[in-house]
């Protein structure tokens, strides 16, 4: 046995190894080389194939940040502007005929709205008030204040509410109050209420994420209103140029 072992060692030392042993060694080396190649191929395949995360479209987390202003669950609108009023009495005469007119103004008050139509339209209610006054040759100051409480709808043609051109329509009820003053004496009278409307439009600019400026021109119809307890009436047309702030 030792002889065979010594013979094998000598043959191996001179590079002469039995065929079976050499074949087994070569087979093992080939298997090892093949395994290495398979591992390298597998790594290359993994690096070139897209992962599930990479293949999925990225979520557009910046969509809200790209809006001109925030989409809010509700809005409030307040405005102030100038008015051009054509107010007449029951005979069709100018109510302020023969007076030196003061500045007329209008207010949008207590406007509350809720968005619909993918934040392009808002519905709610608002009070539009106008005030007009003048002083006659007898020193009497006459004033007429009209107020319309109505359902209101506004639609914006920009990206969202408070951006770009817009239109507005209000439908509600109007009443008026008149006052005559001279010195420390005054006389007031209120009218009944009747249906009325306001229509118009303008342009809106976002000032910040939660504040928008709305500049609008509106026509408001003033129905024939009768003063309570009197035969006198008041009616007319009102043009409002209003700067509103939408929060």
Residue, then its C-alpha position, 0 to 999 in steps of 0.5 A: x500500500x505504501x508503495x502505491x502511495x509513493x508511486x502516486x506521489x512521484x507521478x504527481x510530482x512529475x506531472x504524471x497523474x492517473x487519468x481518473x484523477x485528472x479527469x475528476x480534477x478537471x471536472x471539478x474545475x469546470x464546475x467551479x468555473x461554470x458556477x462563477x460564470x452563472x453568478x456573474x450572469x445573474x448579477x448582470x441580469x439583476x442590474x439591468x432588469x427594472x425593479x418593481x419600484x422603478x417601473x411604477x410611476x412616481x406619485x405626483x406629490x408636488x401637485x398641490x404645491x403647483x396650484x396658484x392657491x390652496x384648494x380649501x373646504x370653504x371660503x369667505x368673501x368680503x369686498x369694497x368698491x364704488x357704485x354708479x346708481x340710477x335710483x328713481x322714485x315712483x314717477x321715474x324721476x331721479x331720486x337725487x335730482x337737484x342734489x349734490x351727490x356724494x360718493x356712492x359705494x358698495x360692500x360685499x359682506x358675510x360671503x360664505x362659499x363651498x367648492x364644487x366642480x373640482x374646485x372650479x366653482x363655488x356656491x354660497x350666499x352673500x350680502x351686497x349693500x350699496x349706499x348713495x346720498x346727496x344734499x339738496x338746496x334746502x340743506x336736507x341730506x338724502x340717503x338710500x341704502x339697499x341690501x340684497x341677500x342672495x344665493x351666489x355662484x361663482x365660476x373661475x376659468x383659471x386653474x382653481x378657485x381664485x385664479x383667472x377670469x371669473x363670472x358671478x351670479x346672485x339671486x335673492x331679495x332686496x330691500x331699501x332704507x331711506x333717510x332724510x337729515x337736516x341739523x339734528x333732525x332725521x326721518x327714516x323709512x324702510x321698504x318691503x322686500x322683493x326679488x332681485x339679482x346681480x350678475x357680472x364678472x372680473x379677474x382674480x389673482x392669488x396673493x398667497x396660498x390662502x388669500x385671493x384678490x377679485x376685481x369685478x364689475x357687476x350689474x344689480x337690478x333694484x326692483x320697484x320697492x314700496x316704503x312701508x306706510x307710504x305711497x312712495x316707491x324706489x327702484x333703479x339699476x346699480x353698477x358696482x366696481x368691487x375689489x373683493x378678498x377671498x380667504 
